[in-house]
Amino acid sequence: MEININDKQREIIKNIINNPSKELTEFKKEIYEIAEKSGIQKAFNAILRTEAALKIRKPSIAIYDHTFHIIGGGQKYGLTIANALQKDFDITLISNREISIQNILKWYNLDLSNCKIKIIKIPFFEKSLSHIDPGMISKRVENPFHIISKETGNYDIFINNSMNEMVYPLSNISMIICHFPERRPTSYFYADKYSYVIFNSKYTAEWIKKKWKFQPNKHIYPPVDMETSFDKTDKENIILSVARFEISGSKKQMEMVRAFIKLNKRYPEISKSWKLILAGGSQKDNQYLQKIQDFIKSKKTTNIEIKINISVNELKSLYNKSKFFWHLCGLDQTDPSLIEHFGMTIVEAMQNRLVPIVFDGGGQREIVDHGISGFRVKSISELITYSIKLITNQDIIKDMSINSYKKSKLFTREAFDIKVKSFFYKILEDYISI
């Protein structure tokens, strides 16, 4: 929450530049007054803002995500903000699990060598659970994320990138990036305490208003920068799907495997010339992933491959070689949080001229224009129908791949960086204008 500096304080701060020895004493008095009236944190915030205004140091930003250690589109969103701003801000990435600058470079091709990483373990999850899930916390237990809340007060700007509304912001300026409002305002809800609520899609904005009962502030589509050098001769008969292997199975990889096996049975010639590749991040001991692998083995299917935690270069190679793309997140779901909120990997595929076939719901409707830049489906039957249409008519793939590529230009890394810099530098200008 931003500290309001009054006219007297503003004048004192300006005078420090010209006569520091005299005015510094006056400023100290003002700080003590703030501490007595509003608390130590408010006084510290005033000092932080003064330091930034006088250019004693770079303004500081902390970006927190309790899932930074797992590869994903939401994580990339926050890390790309860090990349865009690291030249002019002192940036610290806060994680609850071990992660390194080398990991980030390998996973996302983002050089964050000017950023620092701070690992803050959360005792509640260290002792009892391997998976950090805010949804498991109720009023019956003390909020384990208060350890992060306390840390937020050490920075000029705090960015909560993890949709974790249980973190209370203490910084002068705070932002929560909502990829989707997964939980209603119940236990330890502080999303409405942030200075700004940034949302990733119109779909997400609709549900913020419905579930959280307030209007979010800023729409910035996610950054997608997976375009490779295009050579149509490199394309192979590959159906590609890229999504994290969620333990819950929400990305629907098992359904895609079953659909492809069914496709093989109906059209045996497909099994001779086409293959399905599922790529994505996964944590260790993933029972859902193991279930898929066991199922493929039991069916003795040889044209399905699974790629786990691969490098960005290997992923780019897959995009470059594949012809079309499957993404079914949201299929058979009634919970809006389990429908794809945006779909970064869909855009990645489109940047490489793959034709997407995606579930007709959520943010995917903002990306894929049905029948023009791809297809949107509501069932496995429709998925198979449109897949056959593409497989048996290469001219359709050719035409739609061009449209797919054109549409992807709305969601580039360049467009993201421009919006992020414009937004943050305007905020900074106001912050240091005292």
C-alpha positions in Angstrom: 0.0 0.0 0.0 1.4 3.3 -1.0 2.5 5.8 1.7 1.1 9.3 1.1 3.9 11.9 1.6 2.4 15.3 2.6 3.5 18.7 1.4 5.8 19.3 4.4 7.5 16.0 4.0 7.9 16.6 0.3 9.6 20.0 0.9 11.9 18.5 3.5 13.0 15.7 1.1 13.7 18.2 -1.7 15.8 20.4 0.7 17.9 17.4 1.7 19.7 17.6 -1.6 20.7 21.2 -1.0 21.4 21.1 2.8 21.6 17.5 4.0 23.0 18.1 7.4 20.3 20.4 8.5 17.3 18.9 6.8 18.2 15.3 7.6 17.5 16.0 11.2 14.1 17.3 10.3 13.4 14.3 8.1 14.3 12.0 10.9 11.6 13.7 13.0 9.1 13.2 10.3 10.0 9.5 10.1 9.5 9.1 13.9 6.1 10.9 13.6 5.0 8.5 10.9 6.2 5.5 13.0 4.3 6.7 16.0 1.0 7.4 14.1 1.0 4.7 11.5 3.6 2.1 12.5 7.2 1.1 11.7 6.4 -0.3 8.2 4.9 3.0 7.0 7.9 4.8 8.3 10.2 2.4 6.5 8.1 2.8 3.3 8.6 6.5 3.5 12.4 6.0 3.8 12.4 3.6 0.8 10.5 6.1 -1.3 12.8 8.9 -0.3 15.9 6.9 -1.3 14.4 6.1 -4.7 13.3 9.7 -5.2 16.8 11.0 -4.4 18.4 8.3 -6.7 20.4 7.0 -3.8 19.7 3.5 -5.3 17.7 1.9 -8.0 14.1 1.3 -7.1 13.6 -2.3 -5.9 11.1 -4.9 -7.1 10.4 -8.3 -5.7 8.6 -10.9 -7.8 7.1 -13.8 -5.9 5.8 -17.1 -7.2 5.4 -20.3 -5.1 5.7 -22.3 -8.3 8.8 -20.8 -9.8 10.5 -24.2 -9.5 8.1 -25.7 -12.0 8.1 -24.9 -15.7 4.9 -23.1 -16.8 3.4 -20.2 -18.7 2.4 -18.3 -15.6 5.9 -18.5 -14.2 7.3 -17.3 -17.6 4.9 -14.3 -17.3 6.5 -13.0 -14.1 10.1 -13.8 -15.2 9.6 -11.9 -18.5 8.6 -8.9 -16.5 11.9 -9.2 -14.6 13.8 -9.5 -17.9 12.1 -6.3 -19.3 12.8 -4.2 -16.2 16.1 -5.5 -14.8 18.2 -2.7 -16.4 16.5 0.1 -14.4 15.3 -1.8 -11.3 17.0 -3.8 -8.6 15.0 -7.1 -9.0 14.8 -10.0 -6.5 12.9 -13.2 -7.4 11.4 -14.9 -4.4 10.8 -18.6 -4.5 9.9 -21.3 -2.0 11.9 -24.0 -3.7 15.4 -24.1 -5.1 15.8 -22.4 -8.5 18.7 -20.8 -10.2 19.4 -18.2 -12.9 20.7 -21.2 -15.0 17.4 -23.0 -14.7 15.5 -19.9 -15.9 17.9 -19.5 -18.9 17.5 -23.2 -19.8 13.7 -23.3 -19.4 12.7 -20.0 -20.9 15.7 -18.6 -22.7 15.6 -15.6 -20.4 18.8 -14.1 -19.2 18.2 -12.8 -15.7 21.8 -12.4 -14.7 21.1 -8.9 -13.3 18.5 -10.3 -10.9 18.9 -11.9 -7.5 17.1 -15.0 -6.2 16.0 -15.4 -2.6 14.7 -18.7 -1.4 12.2 -18.5 1.5 11.1 -21.9 2.8 7.6 -22.2 4.2 7.8 -24.4 7.2 4.2 -25.6 6.9 4.8 -27.2 3.5 8.4 -28.3 4.3 7.2 -30.4 7.2 4.0 -32.0 5.8 3.6 -31.6 2.1 5.8 -31.6 -1.0 3.3 -29.6 -3.1 2.7 -26.0 -2.1 -1.0 -25.5 -2.4 -2.6 -22.4 -1.0 -6.0 -24.1 -1.5 -5.3 -26.4 1.4 -5.1 -23.5 3.9 -8.1 -22.6 6.0 -8.8 -20.4 9.1 -8.2 -23.5 11.2 -4.4 -23.0 10.7 -2.2 -19.9 10.9 -1.5 -18.4 7.5 1.8 -20.0 6.4 2.3 -17.3 3.8 2.7 -14.6 6.4 6.5 -15.2 6.1 6.2 -13.9 2.5 4.0 -11.0 3.6 6.7 -9.8 6.0 9.2 -9.9 3.2 7.1 -7.8 0.9 7.8 -4.7 3.0 11.5 -4.6 2.1 10.9 -3.4 -1.5 9.5 -0.4 -3.3 7.3 -2.6 -5.5 6.1 -6.1 -4.7 4.7 -8.3 -7.5 2.7 -11.4 -6.6 2.9 -13.6 -9.7 1.4 -16.7 -8.2 -2.4 -16.0 -7.9 -1.8 -16.5 -4.2 -4.2 -14.1 -2.6 -3.0 -15.2 0.9 0.0 -12.9 0.7 -0.6 -9.5 2.3 1.3 -6.7 0.6 3.3 -4.2 2.7 5.3 -2.4 0.1 4.7 1.1 -1.1 3.4 -0.2 -4.4 2.0 -3.7 -4.9 0.6 -5.8 -7.8 -1.0 -9.2 -8.0 -0.9 -10.8 -11.4 -4.1 -12.9 -11.7 -3.9 -15.7 -14.2 -7.3 -16.7 -12.8 -9.1 -16.2 -9.5 -9.0 -19.8 -8.4 -10.5 -19.3 -4.9 -13.4 -17.2 -3.6 -12.7 -14.6 -0.9 -12.5 -16.8 2.2 -9.5 -17.7 4.3 -6.8 -15.0 4.3 -8.0 -13.1 1.2 -5.9 -10.1 0.5 -6.2 -9.6 -3.3 -8.2 -6.4 -2.8 -5.3 -4.9 -0.7 -3.0 -4.6 -3.7 -2.4 -1.3 -5.5 -2.9 -2.9 -8.9 -4.5 -6.2 -10.2 -3.1 -7.3 -13.5 -5.0 -9.9 -15.6 -3.8 -12.0 -18.5 -7.0 -12.4 -20.5 -10.6 -11.1 -20.8 -11.8 -14.4 -19.6 -9.8 -14.0 -16.4 -11.1 -10.4 -15.9 -14.7 -11.6 -16.2 -14.2 -14.1 -13.4 -12.3 -11.6 -11.2 -15.4 -9.5 -11.2 -17.7 -12.5 -10.6 -15.7 -14.2 -7.8 -13.7 -11.3 -6.2 -16.4 -8.6 -6.7 -14.0 -5.8 -8.0 -12.7 -4.5 -11.2 -9.1 -5.4 -12.1 -6.8 -2.6 -13.3 -4.6 -3.6 -16.1 -4.8 -6.1 -19.0 -1.5 -7.4 -20.4 -1.6 -10.6 -22.6 1.1 -13.1 -21.8 4.5 -12.9 -23.6 5.0 -15.5 -26.3 8.4 -15.6 -28.1 8.8 -19.1 -29.4 9.1 -18.3 -33.1 11.8 -20.3 -35.0 13.3 -19.9 -38.4 10.6 -21.4 -40.7 11.3 -24.0 -43.3 8.2 -25.8 -44.6 10.4 -28.7 -45.7 11.2 -29.4 -42.0 7.6 -30.1 -41.1 6.8 -33.7 -40.3 3.6 -35.6 -39.7 3.5 -34.8 -36.0 0.6 -33.7 -33.8 2.1 -31.8 -30.8 0.7 -30.9 -27.4 2.7 -28.8 -24.9 1.4 -28.4 -21.4 2.5 -29.1 -17.8 1.6 -32.6 -16.5 -0.6 -31.4 -13.7 -1.2 -34.1 -11.0 -4.9 -33.4 -11.3 -4.8 -34.1 -15.0 -6.4 -30.8 -15.8 -4.4 -30.4 -19.1 -6.1 -33.6 -20.4 -3.1 -35.4 -21.7 -4.7 -38.8 -21.0 -7.7 -37.9 -23.0 -5.5 -36.9 -25.9 -3.6 -40.2 -25.8 -6.9 -42.1 -25.8 -8.2 -40.0 -28.7 -5.0 -40.6 -30.7 -5.2 -44.4 -30.1 -8.9 -44.3 -31.2 -7.8 -42.3 -34.3 -5.2 -45.0 -35.1 -7.8 -47.8 -34.9 -10.3 -46.0 -37.1 -7.7 -45.0 -39.7 -4.8 -47.6 -39.5 -2.9 -45.7 -42.2 -2.4 -42.8 -39.8 -0.5 -45.0 -37.4 2.0 -45.7 -40.1 2.8 -42.1 -40.9 1.7 -39.8 -38.0 2.7 -39.6 -34.3 1.6 -37.7 -31.3 4.2 -36.0 -29.0 3.2 -34.8 -25.6 5.8 -32.3 -24.1 5.6 -30.6 -20.7 7.1 -29.9 -17.3 6.5 -32.3 -14.4 7.5 -32.5 -10.7 9.1 -35.7 -9.4 6.9 -38.7 -8.5 4.0 -37.5 -10.7 1.4 -40.3 -10.5 -0.7 -38.8 -13.3 2.3 -38.9 -15.6 3.1 -42.4 -14.6 -0.5 -43.4 -15.3 -0.2 -42.1 -18.9 3.1 -43.8 -19.5 1.7 -47.1 -18.2 -1.4 -46.8 -20.3 0.7 -46.2 -23.5 2.8 -49.2 -22.7 -0.2 -51.4 -22.1 -1.6 -50.5 -25.5 1.7 -51.3 -27.2 1.5 -48.0 -29.0 4.7 -47.0 -30.8 3.7 -43.6 -32.3 3.2 -41.7 -29.1 6.1 -40.0 -27.4 6.4 -38.1 -24.1 9.0 -35.4 -23.5 9.5 -34.3 -19.9 11.2 -31.0 -18.7 13.0 -30.5 -22.0 15.1 -27.5 -22.8 13.8 -24.5 -24.7 15.9 -25.5 -27.7 14.5 -29.0 -27.9 11.0 -27.5 -27.5 11.6 -25.1 -30.4 12.7 -28.0 -32.5 9.4 -29.8 -31.8 7.4 -26.7 -32.8 9.5 -26.4 -36.0 8.8 -30.0 -37.0 5.2 -30.4 -36.1 2.1 -29.7 -38.3 -0.7 -29.2 -35.9 -1.4 -28.8 -32.2 -3.8 -30.2 -29.7 -4.9 -28.5 -26.5 -7.9 -29.8 -24.5 -7.6 -28.0 -21.2 -11.2 -27.4 -20.1 -12.8 -30.4 -21.7 -15.7 -31.8 -19.6 -15.0 -29.2 -16.9 -17.6 -27.2 -15.0 -15.2 -25.4 -12.8 -14.1 -22.2 -14.7 -10.7 -22.3 -13.0 -9.9 -25.6 -14.8 -10.6 -24.1 -18.2 -7.5 -22.6 -19.9 -7.2 -19.1 -18.7 -5.2 -18.0 -21.8 -3.1 -20.7 -23.5 0.5 -19.6 -24.1 1.6 -22.8 -25.7 -1.2 -22.5 -28.2 0.3 -19.2 -29.3 3.8 -20.7 -29.3 2.5 -23.3 -31.7 0.8 -20.7 -33.9 4.1 -18.7 -34.0 5.6 -21.7 -35.7 2.7 -22.1 -38.2 1.0 -25.1 -36.5 -2.7 -25.3 -36.9 -4.3 -25.4 -33.4 -7.2 -27.6 -32.4 -8.2 -26.5 -28.9 -11.1 -26.7 -26.5 -13.8 -24.2 -27.1 -13.7 -22.2 -23.9 -11.8 -19.8 -21.7 -9.0 -17.7 -23.0 -8.6 -20.0 -26.0 -11.5 -18.2 -27.6 -9.4 -15.0 -27.6 -6.6 -16.8 -29.5 -8.1 -19.2 -32.1 -10.6 -18.0 -34.7 -12.6 -21.1 -35.5 -12.3 -22.2 -39.1 -9.8 -19.4 -39.9 -6.7 -19.8 -37.7 -7.6 -23.1 -36.3 -10.5 -25.1 -34.8 -12.3 -25.0 -31.4 -13.9 -28.2 -30.2 -16.2 -29.3 -27.4 -15.7 -33.1 -27.5 -13.2 -35.8 -28.4 -15.4 -36.7 -31.4 -15.0 -33.1 -32.8 -11.2 -33.3 -32.1 -11.0 -36.5 -34.2 -13.2 -35.0 -37.0 -11.1 -31.9 -37.4 -7.8 -33.8 -37.1 -8.9 -36.1 -39.9 -9.8 -33.0 -41.9 -6.3 -31.7 -41.6 -4.5 -35.0 -42.1 -6.4 -35.7 -45.3 -6.2 -32.2 -46.8 -2.7 -30.6 -46.8 -4.1 -27.5 -48.5 -6.2 -26.7 -45.4 -3.1 -27.0 -43.2 -1.2 -24.7 -45.6 -3.9 -22.0 -45.6 -4.7 -22.2 -41.9 -1.1 -22.2 -40.9 -0.7 -18.8 -42.5 -3.7 -17.4 -40.7 -2.5 -19.0 -37.5 0.9 -17.3 -37.8 -0.7 -13.9 -38.5 -3.0 -14.1 -35.4 0.0 -15.0 -33.2 1.5 -11.6 -33.8 -1.0 -10.1 -31.3 0.7 -11.9 -28.5 4.4 -11.4 -29.0 7.1 -10.8 -26.5 7.7 -7.4 -28.1 4.1 -6.4 -27.5 4.4 -7.6 -23.9 7.6 -5.7 -23.2 6.2 -2.4 -24.6 3.1 -2.7 -22.3 5.1 -3.7 -19.3 7.7 -0.9 -19.6 5.0 1.8 -20.3 3.0 0.7 -17.3 5.9 0.4 -14.8 7.8 3.5 -15.9 4.6 5.6 -15.5 4.2 4.2 -12.0 7.9 4.9 -11.2 7.6 8.5 -12.5 4.7 9.1 -10.1 6.5 7.3 -7.3 9.7 9.4 -7.4 8.0 12.7 -8.2 8.0 14.3 -4.7 
